[in-house]
Amino acid sequence: MANPLRSEVIALYKHLLYLGRDYPKGATYFKERLKHAFMKNKDETDPEKIRTLVKRGDFVIKELEALYFLRKYRTMKHRYYDEHKK
């Protein structure tokens, strides 16, 4: 793997690992799945394929951030705008 792509992949892995701490099914579950996904593609050498996989990882980051934002929004809405509290 070329150096610039290697650093991108490592940064992606670290960012996903950080985001996985708050995963609804647990950090351990997320960490195992993340490791499996990265190990599945560890022998990839084609730079275009690696870039495609990094783009997919960036998409997963956006999805996780949206999931966490939605969970926080629902919690706040439930806390402050619950109609059953009246």
N, C-alpha and C positions, 0 to 999 in steps of 0.2 A: 504494500500500500504506500502511495506517495506521502511525503511528509505533510503537505497542507491538508490532504484528505484525512490523514491519520489524526491530526489535531482536531479537525472538524468532528470526526466520529467520536473521539474521546470527550470533547466538549458536549456533544449531544447526549452521550451516555450519562455524563455527570449531571446534566440538567434534568434528564428524565429521572434519574435516581433521586434527585432532590425533590422533584414534583411527586414522586411515588410515596413520599412519607405520609401524605394525606389521602391516599387512595382509599375509597370506601371499603374494599375487601381486605384491606390491611397492607402494610408496607412489605411484609414478607412475601405475600402473594405477588405483589407488583414486582418486587426485586427478582423473584424467580422467573417470572414471565419475561422481564426485561433481559435478563442474562441469557435465557433461552433464545430470544429473538436475535440478540447480537451474536451469539455463538453459532447460530444457524448460518449466518452470512460472513463468518470470520475469514473464510478462504477466498472471498470475492476480490478480484484484482482489477477488473475492468473499471476505470475511473468514471465512466458514464453511469454504470450500474450503481456504483457507490454513491454518486451524487443523487441518483433517483432514490436510493434507500435513505439518504440523509434528508431529502425533501419529505419523504414519508414520515420520518421521525419528527420533523418540524411540524407536520400536520398533527401528529399525535400530541405534541406539546400544546398546540392550540386547542385541541379537543379537551385535554385534561384541564387546561386553564378555564375553559368554558364550563366544564363540569363543576369545578370548584367554585367558580363565580356564581353559578346557578344554585348550588347548595347553600352558599352564604346568603344569597338573595332570599331564598325560601325561608331560611332560618330567621332572618331579620323581619321578613314580612309576617311570619307566624308570630314572632315575638311582639311586634308593635301593632299589627293590623288584624289580629285575630278577632273575628266577629263573635266567637263563642264566649269571650271574656266579659261581654256587656251585662 
